[in-house]
């Protein structure tokens, strides 16, 4: 993950997704590492890949969650169009500060 504290990324894990009517909804967990404080909420992005590793789309949201305190974890949910759902077999998440 990219962020505003060099080499100390926000952690994005436990990703699940479903697509209905062309909108993909992604759920997962964000975790702020211990010892790092940030006052702004993160932008969350999830990229999808097909079985050959090709890009199958992405969902990005800047309003998914509030700022996280030192060591805090929180569930998130983001939704959007633009994912080839029939091809997506793997997802990777990132979170960064605006």
Secondary structure as UniProt FT lines:
FT   TURN            6..7
FT   STRAND          11..20
FT   TURN            21..22
FT   STRAND          23..31
FT   TURN            34..35
FT   STRAND          42..49
FT   TURN            51..52
FT   STRAND          55..61
FT   TURN            70..71
FT   STRAND          73..80
FT   TURN            85..87
FT   STRAND          90..97
//
